[in-house]
Amino acid sequence: MDIAILSVSLNVHSTRRIVEEAQKAGHYVELIDHTKCSVKLGEGKPQIYLGEENVTDEFDAIIPRIGAKVTRHGAAIVKQFEMNHVFSTARSLGITRARNKVRTLQIMARKGIPIPQTLFSINPDNIEEQIRLLGGPPVIIKLQEGTHGLGVILAETRKSAKSIIDTLYKMDTSILLQQFIEEAEGEDIRLIVVGNKVVASMKRKSDIDEFRSNVHRGADTEAITPTSKEIYIALNATKYLGLGVAGVDLIRSKKGPLLLEVNASPGLKGIEAATNVNVAKHIIQFVERNALRKRK
């Protein structure tokens, strides 16, 4: 099978791991830098070019690893492969939905998936009321398209919350406000979904001076066995967004697990090290099952 990994570089650990497992399984695999791809539309069949090379009909499957800064272009390239009947581990619509935190949470709320109390607005004139609707400080302030824990701020007092929110509104920065789950004590859990199965799960705990429990922020990790409710949330959140592979982040509250966000290109380094699960191999096996079925 011929597989394309849509990623900017083999120096990215997760990309390299997927390539390694694809090659071990005997597949031809090629790195396609989606930022260097173009789509030609007009007469005849639309064509996808990598530089001057026509790659329209070269692959049986693609595995998108789209960076946050090029989401729109990357998703458009994925969409064109989809329209050319190439199997993708993530739908283009799922990639754009997952990248926008508000859109993800809107879908989850409509589908009955539990989430923290969340508010989004662009009105700088009623910040006091916005904070009050969330039960008062502390509150979490998030950029709508932040990644790796970047763009997540804990405002511990009403004064600091008002100052930060007002500044971001006046900078035309899209944000959301979220209830602070104190009982989580700086912990969250990451579940990796591949197809219709949770293949790996870990708990992430921040250090004493850091509330963001993200591996890129230096969080400690350990393997866990998720509850049936956590598995249910992860599988359905992934399905509702239209993703075949996803990292689902949950937080444990007094009311039970709450969904924080869904990552369409989850990192593999932390989860594979913490759990000793070969997640990259699971992804390749998922591609094998589905791409072959699509070609028949």
C-alpha positions as semicolon CSV with decimal commas, in nm:
position;residue;x (nm);y (nm);z (nm)
1;M;0,000;0,000;0,000
2;D;0,118;0,354;-0,076
3;I;0,068;0,596;0,214
4;A;0,132;0,970;0,236
5;I;0,199;1,140;0,568
6;L;0,092;1,504;0,545
7;S;0,349;1,671;0,769
8;V;0,607;1,945;0,742
9;S;0,909;1,739;0,849
10;L;1,043;1,397;0,944
11;N;1,207;1,573;1,238
12;V;0,866;1,573;1,406
13;H;0,875;1,275;1,642
14;S;0,519;1,156;1,583
15;T;0,558;1,177;1,206
16;R;0,879;0,976;1,223
17;R;0,715;0,708;1,438
18;I;0,427;0,663;1,194
19;V;0,668;0,640;0,903
20;E;0,872;0,376;1,090
21;E;0,568;0,159;1,156
22;A;0,440;0,192;0,800
23;Q;0,776;0,077;0,666
24;K;0,792;-0,213;0,913
25;A;0,454;-0,327;0,781
26;G;0,594;-0,330;0,427
27;H;0,422;-0,021;0,291
28;Y;0,564;0,251;0,071
29;V;0,537;0,574;0,269
30;E;0,619;0,927;0,161
31;L;0,630;1,254;0,349
32;I;0,414;1,517;0,180
33;D;0,467;1,871;0,306
34;H;0,111;2,001;0,272
35;T;0,236;2,361;0,296
36;K;0,409;2,305;-0,039
37;C;0,106;2,149;-0,205
38;S;-0,117;2,322;-0,459
39;V;-0,454;2,223;-0,603
40;K;-0,540;2,296;-0,965
41;L;-0,908;2,329;-1,046
42;G;-1,079;2,385;-1,378
43;E;-1,101;2,161;-1,680
44;G;-1,093;1,789;-1,610
45;K;-1,018;1,623;-1,279
46;P;-0,875;1,846;-1,004
47;Q;-0,504;1,790;-0,960
48;I;-0,287;1,797;-0,646
49;Y;0,072;1,909;-0,692
50;L;0,370;1,888;-0,458
51;G;0,582;2,157;-0,614
52;E;0,576;2,053;-0,981
53;E;0,505;1,686;-0,909
54;N;0,150;1,565;-0,969
55;V;0,057;1,343;-0,671
56;T;-0,317;1,324;-0,741
57;D;-0,335;0,946;-0,793
58;E;-0,018;0,834;-0,616
59;F;-0,155;0,716;-0,279
60;D;-0,407;0,473;-0,133
61;A;-0,429;0,660;0,198
62;I;-0,316;0,976;0,371
63;I;-0,243;1,040;0,738
64;P;-0,280;1,414;0,805
65;R;-0,057;1,578;1,067
66;I;-0,169;1,937;1,013
67;G;-0,006;2,217;1,214
68;A;-0,213;2,486;1,384
69;K;-0,074;2,772;1,176
70;V;-0,176;2,616;0,845
71;T;-0,504;2,451;0,938
72;R;-0,713;2,600;0,656
73;H;-0,469;2,518;0,379
74;G;-0,389;2,175;0,524
75;A;-0,758;2,089;0,556
76;A;-0,818;2,202;0,197
77;I;-0,546;1,965;0,074
78;V;-0,698;1,682;0,279
79;K;-1,041;1,765;0,132
80;Q;-0,906;1,736;-0,221
81;F;-0,758;1,393;-0,148
82;E;-1,096;1,293;-0,002
83;M;-1,277;1,415;-0,314
84;N;-1,035;1,204;-0,517
85;H;-1,147;0,899;-0,312
86;V;-0,826;0,860;-0,110
87;F;-0,878;0,730;0,245
88;S;-0,782;0,973;0,521
89;T;-0,747;0,902;0,893
90;A;-0,911;1,240;0,958
91;R;-1,181;1,414;0,759
92;S;-1,099;1,770;0,657
93;L;-1,410;1,894;0,837
94;G;-1,304;1,708;1,152
95;I;-0,962;1,874;1,143
96;T;-1,107;2,226;1,125
97;R;-1,371;2,151;1,388
98;A;-1,121;2,006;1,634
99;R;-0,881;2,297;1,588
100;N;-1,154;2,543;1,695
101;K;-1,227;2,484;2,063
102;V;-1,561;2,667;2,059
103;R;-1,690;2,469;1,761
104;T;-1,583;2,143;1,927
105;L;-1,760;2,231;2,253
106;Q;-2,073;2,346;2,070
107;I;-2,097;2,007;1,901
108;M;-2,029;1,822;2,225
109;A;-2,292;2,022;2,416
110;R;-2,550;1,955;2,145
111;K;-2,471;1,582;2,156
112;G;-2,492;1,562;2,535
113;I;-2,119;1,511;2,600
114;P;-2,035;1,663;2,945
115;I;-1,806;1,968;2,932
116;P;-1,698;2,232;3,187
117;Q;-1,913;2,544;3,207
118;T;-1,793;2,751;2,914
119;L;-1,865;3,099;2,784
120;F;-1,751;3,283;2,474
121;S;-1,817;3,642;2,381
122;I;-1,657;3,943;2,210
123;N;-1,828;4,202;2,429
124;P;-1,583;4,403;2,643
125;D;-1,866;4,589;2,818
126;N;-2,000;4,311;3,040
127;I;-1,690;4,120;3,149
128;E;-1,809;4,127;3,512
129;E;-2,129;3,946;3,410
130;Q;-1,934;3,693;3,203
131;I;-1,715;3,604;3,501
132;R;-2,018;3,586;3,726
133;L;-2,197;3,346;3,489
134;L;-1,910;3,102;3,544
135;G;-1,941;3,126;3,922
136;G;-1,670;3,388;3,967
137;P;-1,291;3,355;3,976
138;P;-1,071;3,172;3,930
139;V;-1,150;3,120;3,561
140;I;-0,961;2,965;3,273
141;I;-0,905;3,184;2,966
142;K;-0,823;2,999;2,645
143;L;-0,732;3,107;2,296
144;Q;-0,976;2,933;2,064
145;E;-0,697;2,784;1,854
146;G;-0,413;2,732;2,103
147;T;-0,213;2,407;2,113
148;H;0,027;2,224;2,348
149;G;-0,107;2,421;2,645
150;L;-0,011;2,754;2,488
151;G;-0,276;3,025;2,510
152;V;-0,426;2,888;2,834
153;I;-0,432;3,131;3,125
154;L;-0,550;3,089;3,483
155;A;-0,696;3,415;3,616
156;E;-0,714;3,372;3,994
157;T;-0,883;3,700;4,086
158;R;-1,167;3,904;3,941
159;K;-0,930;4,196;3,879
160;S;-0,676;3,988;3,685
161;A;-0,953;3,812;3,490
162;K;-1,107;4,143;3,385
163;S;-0,771;4,285;3,282
164;I;-0,670;3,982;3,073
165;I;-1,010;3,939;2,908
166;D;-1,042;4,309;2,827
167;T;-0,695;4,313;2,672
168;L;-0,763;4,007;2,455
169;Y;-1,101;4,140;2,339
170;K;-0,944;4,471;2,237
171;M;-0,677;4,280;2,043
172;D;-0,954;4,100;1,850
173;T;-0,831;3,769;1,987
174;S;-1,086;3,488;1,987
175;I;-1,108;3,340;2,336
176;L;-1,334;3,133;2,555
177;L;-1,380;3,140;2,930
178;Q;-1,410;2,821;3,127
179;Q;-1,490;2,712;3,478
180;F;-1,183;2,622;3,685
181;I;-1,212;2,264;3,813
182;E;-1,028;2,293;4,144
183;E;-1,075;1,934;4,250
184;A;-0,877;1,813;3,945
185;E;-0,563;1,942;4,121
186;G;-0,374;2,006;3,798
187;E;-0,448;1,664;3,649
188;D;-0,615;1,562;3,328
189;I;-0,622;1,247;3,117
190;R;-0,541;1,187;2,752
191;L;-0,707;0,901;2,566
192;I;-0,594;0,802;2,218
193;V;-0,873;0,681;1,994
194;V;-0,796;0,484;1,678
195;G;-1,104;0,379;1,484
196;N;-1,366;0,268;1,733
197;K;-1,125;0,180;2,014
198;V;-0,932;0,359;2,289
199;V;-0,583;0,215;2,240
200;A;-0,387;0,406;2,507
201;S;-0,463;0,626;2,809
202;M;-0,251;0,828;3,046
203;K;-0,286;1,073;3,332
204;R;-0,094;1,399;3,317
205;K;-0,013;1,595;3,631
206;S;0,139;1,942;3,634
207;D;0,413;2,042;3,875
208;I;0,338;2,251;4,181
209;D;0,372;2,586;4,000
210;E;0,191;2,491;3,678
211;F;-0,184;2,429;3,637
212;R;-0,163;2,314;3,272
213;S;-0,118;1,937;3,269
214;N;0,035;1,915;2,923
215;V;0,338;1,707;2,830
216;H;0,483;2,001;2,634
217;R;0,463;2,204;2,958
218;G;0,661;1,939;3,151
219;A;0,375;1,743;3,307
220;D;0,441;1,404;3,468
221;T;0,262;1,111;3,302
222;E;0,149;0,764;3,398
223;A;-0,060;0,496;3,231
224;I;-0,417;0,454;3,354
225;T;-0,719;0,236;3,290
226;P;-1,002;0,469;3,189
227;T;-1,353;0,425;3,322
228;S;-1,638;0,312;3,098
229;K;-1,775;0,668;3,106
230;E;-1,442;0,812;2,995
231;I;-1,419;0,560;2,711
232;Y;-1,775;0,645;2,605
233;I;-1,697;1,017;2,596
234;A;-1,372;0,969;2,402
235;L;-1,522;0,739;2,138
236;N;-1,829;0,953;2,080
237;A;-1,642;1,283;2,076
238;T;-1,411;1,143;1,809
239;K;-1,704;1,012;1,608
240;Y;-1,903;1,336;1,630
241;L;-1,610;1,535;1,491
242;G;-1,548;1,293;1,206
243;L;-1,200;1,178;1,307
244;G;-1,050;0,832;1,272
245;V;-0,756;0,908;1,500
246;A;-0,770;1,155;1,788
247;G;-0,633;1,252;2,125
248;V;-0,918;1,327;2,364
249;D;-0,847;1,530;2,677
250;L;-1,073;1,490;2,980
251;I;-1,072;1,626;3,333
252;R;-1,211;1,445;3,635
253;S;-1,457;1,657;3,834
254;K;-1,697;1,599;4,121
255;K;-1,969;1,553;3,861
256;G;-1,768;1,297;3,664
257;P;-1,541;1,325;3,359
258;L;-1,567;1,640;3,146
259;L;-1,434;1,683;2,794
260;L;-1,176;1,959;2,749
261;E;-1,079;1,924;2,384
262;V;-1,007;1,688;2,097
263;N;-0,678;1,686;1,906
264;A;-0,686;1,569;1,544
265;S;-0,305;1,524;1,535
266;P;-0,216;1,392;1,881
267;G;0,148;1,365;1,977
268;L;0,277;1,011;2,026
269;K;0,596;1,059;2,224
270;G;0,443;1,110;2,568
271;I;0,165;0,853;2,539
272;E;0,386;0,577;2,395
273;A;0,649;0,634;2,664
274;A;0,395;0,640;2,947
275;T;0,192;0,337;2,836
276;N;0,438;0,123;2,633
277;V;0,163;0,101;2,371
278;N;0,270;0,116;2,006
279;V;0,014;0,377;1,902
280;A;0,181;0,435;1,565
281;K;0,131;0,064;1,480
282;H;-0,238;0,090;1,572
283;I;-0,270;0,384;1,331
284;I;-0,110;0,191;1,044
285;Q;-0,334;-0,110;1,110
286;F;-0,636;0,122;1,105
287;V;-0,523;0,253;0,766
288;E;-0,475;-0,100;0,635
289;R;-0,826;-0,206;0,735
290;N;-1,000;0,096;0,590
291;A;-0,796;0,191;0,284
292;L;-0,813;-0,162;0,147
293;R;-1,189;-0,169;0,202
294;K;-1,228;0,163;0,022
295;R;-1,035;0,042;-0,283
296;K;-1,261;-0,262;-0,332
